[in-house]
Amino acid sequence: MEDKNAVKRSLARSTDQTYLLEQGESLAKVAHEAYGTPRLWRSIYDHNRDTLGRNPKKIKEDVTITVPSLNTIIARKRSRTQVLMAFEANRNLAKSN
């Protein structure tokens, strides 16, 4: 039986995913579940800035967000650091599968 998180991370490499972010839940936790590293939380925030508002640390209510695929993060090229982290996560996920 496959690990659910491994399947999620595999999908995270190629497909944007919808996620119900519950009040008090952190973007770092979502990034860790999706990409295997919490360091890509800002990529999730940047992708959902209009939905989440100005402060990513204060989620006021349950909200549906889009968790961008690693390919989306790389294609958007928002920051060199985020792209490098996405490449690293992609490489690590490929090794684990």
Stockholm file with secondary structure:
# STOCKHOLM 1.0

chainA/1-97         MEDKNAVKRSLARSTDQTYLLEQGESLAKVAHEAYGTPRLWRSIYDHNRDTLGRNPKKIKEDVTITVPSLNTIIARKRSRTQVLMAFEANRNLAKSN
#=GR chainA/1-97 SS CCCHHHHHHHHHTTSCEEEEECTTCCHHHHHHHHHSCGGGHHHHHHHTHHHHCSCTTCCCSCEEEEECCHHHHHHHCCCHHHHHHHHHHHHHHHHHC
#=GC SS_cons        CCCHHHHHHHHHTTSCEEEEECTTCCHHHHHHHHHSCGGGHHHHHHHTHHHHCSCTTCCCSCEEEEECCHHHHHHHCCCHHHHHHHHHHHHHHHHHC
//
